[in-house]
Amino acid sequence: MRVQVRKCRFTGKIFEEKDLKKYATHLKKLRAELTEKRRLNIVRETFKSWLRKEKKKILHPDDIPEWFLKNQRMIMDAVNAGMGDRNEKFYASDEFTKFEFDTVRYSPLVSNTHSCPDNGKTNWHCDNSLPKGYPGWTCNVKGKLKRHSSHMGSYPYGAALNIVGLKTGTGGGGNERWGYGVSIFLADWPGLQDTVDNMERDQIVAKLKGKV
């Protein structure tokens, strides 16, 4: 006796005619999953495009904390869409109420042993054939993420920092009080180039005047 079957053209899964309800449920669930996947892809691509444009407007490292607080929901949504290396999640009631930089220092060779610009290379073993640093800034960032007590078991702030280009080093803490050492690579923040040019110009002028 030949048994009639239905084959899902997306997953290849086989359903017998007697299981048509299961087949319909399968298709409904699959459509929902595909719709959500498309939505998340749109969120990620929109965020990447938005971030590139935003970074051109940021002209000094000191402007970053205020910018982060102003755009925190956009950043949270991007983390929720799966951007970054961590499987972290923000909730609608979450709010960054503190975000501050401390001890911002420029260097032509910010260490790349643990992190690097998006288009760069790390060099954990100090390989002479690879860059041993990139221009940029190091600083400490301190913050507070206000959230419901039931959500205190996860700590998504690190993912939020990294996806915007604040590459985290040592640090951590609870949501109420956390801090990291971060690297801000110039290659990731093109709007900061004028700041570097002005710094180098001032140094040259100071040398010519015999002040350094």
N, C-alpha and C positions, 0 to 999 in steps of 0.2 A: 504494500500500500504506500503510495507516494504521499509524503507529508509536505504541505505547502508552508513556506516560511517567508518571513520578511527580513531583509538585511538592511541595517542602518548604513547609509552611504557615507556617513561621517566617521563612525567607529568600527564598522565591519561586524558589529555584534548581530547575531542571528536570533530571531524570535519566531516561534511556531504560530500558526493561525490561532491556536487556542490561547495564546498569550498576547492578544492584540492590545489589551488594556495595559499590560506591562510595556509593550512597544510604544504606546501613546505617552505613557509616563516617562519613558526613557527619552523620547524626542522633546517633550516639554522641558525636562531637566537640562537636556543638552542645549536647547535653544537659549535657556536662561544663562547657562555657563558661557556660551559663545557671546551673548550680548554683554555680559559682565567683562569678559576678556577684551572685547572691542572698546568698551568704556574705559577700562584701565589703560589700554594702549593710547587712547586719545589723551587721557590725563597726563601720561608720561611724556608724550611728544609735545603737548602744549606747554608743559612745565619746562622742558629743555629749551624750547624756543623763547619762552618768556625769560628764563634765567640768563640766556645769552644777551638779550637786550638790556635787562636790568643791570648786569655787571658793567656794561659800558657807561652807565650813568653814575656809578659809584666811583668817586674821584679820590677818595682818601680812606685808609683802613678804619679811621675813627668813625666813618659814616656807616659802617657795616652793622653795628648793634641796633641802631634805630631802624635801619632798613629791615633787619631780620624780624624785629618785633612787629613792624607795620605789616609785613607780608607773611606772618607766621602761619596763617590758615592755608595759604597756597602751598607752603612748604610741608605742612602736616599732611595735606591731601596727596602730595607727591610721595611721601613716605608710605602712606596707606595704599598707594597704587603699586607698591613693590619696588620703588627705587631705593638704591643703597644696598648694602651687604647684609643688613639685618632684617629679620622677620618681625618688625616692630609695628605697632599700631597706635595712632592717636584717636582720641574720642572727641565728640562734638563739644563737650564741656571743658576740654583741656585749654589751658592758656599759659603762655610764657609771660610771667609778670616781671621777670628780671633777666637781663642779658647785657653783660658788661665785659669790656676788654680791660686788661691790666698789663702794664709793662710791654708795650708794643715796640718791637725792635726790628729794624731793617737789616738785611744781610744779603750780599751778592751770592752767598752760598748757604742757603737754608738746607739743613741736612735732609737727604733723601734715603736714609737707611730704612725707614719704616713707611714713608709716604712720599709722593711725588706729584707734580702737576698731572692733569688728566692725560696730557699727550707726552708725558715723560716716562722715566724708568726709575725704579727703586734700585738701591745699591747697598744691600745689607752687608755684603762681604767686602765693600770698598774696592771693588774691581777697578783697576786702572783703565780698563777699556770702556768704562761707563762713566757718566757724569757723577761727580761727588757732591752735588748740591745744585740748587737752582735759586735765582733771585727771588726774594720775597720777604715776608715778615714772620716773626714768631711772637706769640703773646699768650697770656692766660685768659680764658673766658670763664666767667662765673654766671650762673643763672638759676632760675627757679621755674619749675613747671607746676602750675597749680592744677590739680586734678582730684577727682572723687576718690575717697578712701578705698573704694573697691578696685581701683585701677593702679594702686601703688605697687603692685607686684612686678610691673614692667617699667623699663626705662628707655623711652624712644628718643631722648634728646640727642644722643650721639649720632643716630642715623640722620637726624635733621641737620646737624652740623656738617656732616660729611657730604651730603648730597648738594649742598650749596657751594662747596669748595673750601670749607674750614676743616682741614685735615687733622683729625684728633690724634694726640699722642697719649701720654699717661694722664690718668684722671678718672673721674667717675663720681659716685656719690648717690644720694637719694634724689627723688624728684624735687623735694623741697629745697635742696641745697646741693648743687653739683658744680664741678669745675674740671676743665681740661687745659692742657697745653696744646695749642693748635699752630699749624703752619698755614700761612696764606701765601701761596705761590703766585708770583706776578703773572705767569702764563695763564692762570685760571681767572684772573681779574684784569682784563685789558684796560679798563677805565683807570686803573692805578698807575699806568705808565707815566703820565704827566707828573705824578708825585715823585717818582723815581728820578725823572729828568730834572726836576727842580732841585731835588736833593743833591744830585751830582753837580749841577751848575753852581749851587751855593758852596759846595766843597771846593770846586775849582777857584771860585772867586776868593774864598777864604785863604787858599794856598797862595794865590797871587798877592794877597795883601799881607802875607806872612803871619796869619793868625793861627795856622795849624802846622 
